[in-house]
Amino acid sequence: MSLELTDVTLTYSDGDTRLTALDRVTLHVPRGTVTAVVGPSGSGKSSLLAVAATLVTPDSGTVTVDGTPTAGLGRGDLTDLRRRAVGIVFQQPSLLPSLTAAEQLQVMAAIDGRRPRGARGRAMELLDAVGLADRAGHRPHQLSGGQRQRVNIARALMNDPALLLADEPTSALDHERGAAVVDLLVRLTHRRATATVLVTHDRGLLTAADRIAEVRDGRLALPAPAP
Ligand SMILES: Nc1ncnc2c1ncn2[C@@H]1O[C@H](COP(=O)(O)OP(=O)(O)OP(=O)(O)O)[C@@H](O)[C@H]1O
């Protein structure tokens, strides 16, 4: 299991009271599967991802990432765990304007302290996996929105994370390109045995997900397991 959220409650201060963003949420995501998370605006989807990414510590409950319980870990250990085990794809690809597609990926390996030569090969392999081998030398302004998001996904996979978290990765794309990005995430998840959580508003994109979880008012409803 690459992600285990068990009985997680998260509240935010809201004036004199507290707002419950996540209410006893339990979600276990095995490797090689995509769990899509849907729900109305403000229901808690981004909060769920923030907790799974270990960026926010819940009030109660446990979070285990790639077999490592996060309770009691200090900031440095959490950063190490994130670097090693978590890939994050945000809504808008935050690519560096002056770098080529391949360099966007290689930067990740440099942050991780890996040797540059191995990083180049790995970047090319991942760009090939997302269908952009022939765009490796292009800078962001020379790529389409869908291509930029594919670079973004490849970059999130650069350190071979056990857990891939994607927050509305298709929101800047039209339906067709959005569907292609979701299909790509699903294929990469199955091939690389990543555990993937995909937050989206667009239910039309979800036919390829292994499981759809619904958040409402901070509560998570999962489909009953198949008999
Ligand atoms: N930092 C914060 N401080 C206070 N309240 C917050 C904070 N972040 C989120 N909230 C509140 O927590 C609830 C859940 O927010 P969250 O961003 O997780 O929802 P969401 O489902 O991702 O929404 P959307 O689909 O609009 O992005 C909302 O009521 C929101 O207003």
The ligand as an SDF file (V2000), in Angstrom:
LIG
                    3D

 31 33  0  0  0  0  0  0  0  0999 V2000
   -6.1960   27.3150    4.7390 N   0  0  0  0  0  0  0  0  0  0  0  0
   -7.4990   27.2700    4.9880 C   0  0  0  0  0  0  0  0  0  0  0  0
   -8.0240   27.9610    6.0410 N   0  0  0  0  0  0  0  0  0  0  0  0
   -9.3390   27.9140    6.3320 C   0  0  0  0  0  0  0  0  0  0  0  0
  -10.2340   27.1800    5.6400 N   0  0  0  0  0  0  0  0  0  0  0  0
   -9.7740   26.4870    4.5710 C   0  0  0  0  0  0  0  0  0  0  0  0
   -8.4010   26.4950    4.2030 C   0  0  0  0  0  0  0  0  0  0  0  0
   -8.2500   25.7050    3.1120 N   0  0  0  0  0  0  0  0  0  0  0  0
   -9.4700   25.2190    2.8150 C   0  0  0  0  0  0  0  0  0  0  0  0
  -10.3920   25.6840    3.6970 N   0  0  0  0  0  0  0  0  0  0  0  0
  -11.8240   25.3420    3.7210 C   0  0  0  0  0  0  0  0  0  0  0  0
  -11.9020   23.9150    3.8460 O   0  0  0  0  0  0  0  0  0  0  0  0
  -12.9680   23.4020    3.0450 C   0  0  0  0  0  0  0  0  0  0  0  0
  -12.3960   22.3810    2.0600 C   0  0  0  0  0  0  0  0  0  0  0  0
  -11.5620   23.0660    1.1300 O   0  0  0  0  0  0  0  0  0  0  0  0
  -10.8000   22.3240   -0.0670 P   0  0  0  0  0  0  0  0  0  0  0  0
   -9.9130   23.3300   -0.7120 O   0  0  0  0  0  0  0  0  0  0  0  0
  -10.1730   21.0930    0.4590 O   0  0  0  0  0  0  0  0  0  0  0  0
  -12.0370   21.9460   -1.0270 O   0  0  0  0  0  0  0  0  0  0  0  0
  -12.0460   21.4250   -2.5320 P   0  0  0  0  0  0  0  0  0  0  0  0
  -12.9960   20.2900   -2.5760 O   0  0  0  0  0  0  0  0  0  0  0  0
  -10.6490   21.1590   -2.9820 O   0  0  0  0  0  0  0  0  0  0  0  0
  -12.6240   22.6820   -3.3070 O   0  0  0  0  0  0  0  0  0  0  0  0
  -12.4130   23.1270   -4.8470 P   0  0  0  0  0  0  0  0  0  0  0  0
  -13.0340   22.0560   -5.6860 O   0  0  0  0  0  0  0  0  0  0  0  0
  -13.2000   24.4170   -4.9080 O   0  0  0  0  0  0  0  0  0  0  0  0
  -10.9370   23.3180   -5.0740 O   0  0  0  0  0  0  0  0  0  0  0  0
  -13.6080   24.6100    2.3750 C   0  0  0  0  0  0  0  0  0  0  0  0
  -14.7430   24.9740    3.1320 O   0  0  0  0  0  0  0  0  0  0  0  0
  -12.5440   25.6770    2.4340 C   0  0  0  0  0  0  0  0  0  0  0  0
  -13.1330   26.9630    2.4820 O   0  0  0  0  0  0  0  0  0  0  0  0
  1  2  1  0
  2  3  1  0
  2  7  2  0
  3  4  2  0
  4  5  1  0
  5  6  2  0
  6  7  1  0
  6 10  1  0
  7  8  1  0
  8  9  2  0
  9 10  1  0
 10 11  1  0
 11 12  1  0
 11 30  1  0
 12 13  1  0
 13 14  1  0
 13 28  1  0
 14 15  1  0
 15 16  1  0
 16 17  2  0
 16 18  1  0
 16 19  1  0
 19 20  1  0
 20 21  2  0
 20 22  1  0
 20 23  1  0
 23 24  1  0
 24 25  2  0
 24 26  1  0
 24 27  1  0
 28 29  1  0
 28 30  1  0
 30 31  1  0
M  END
$$$$
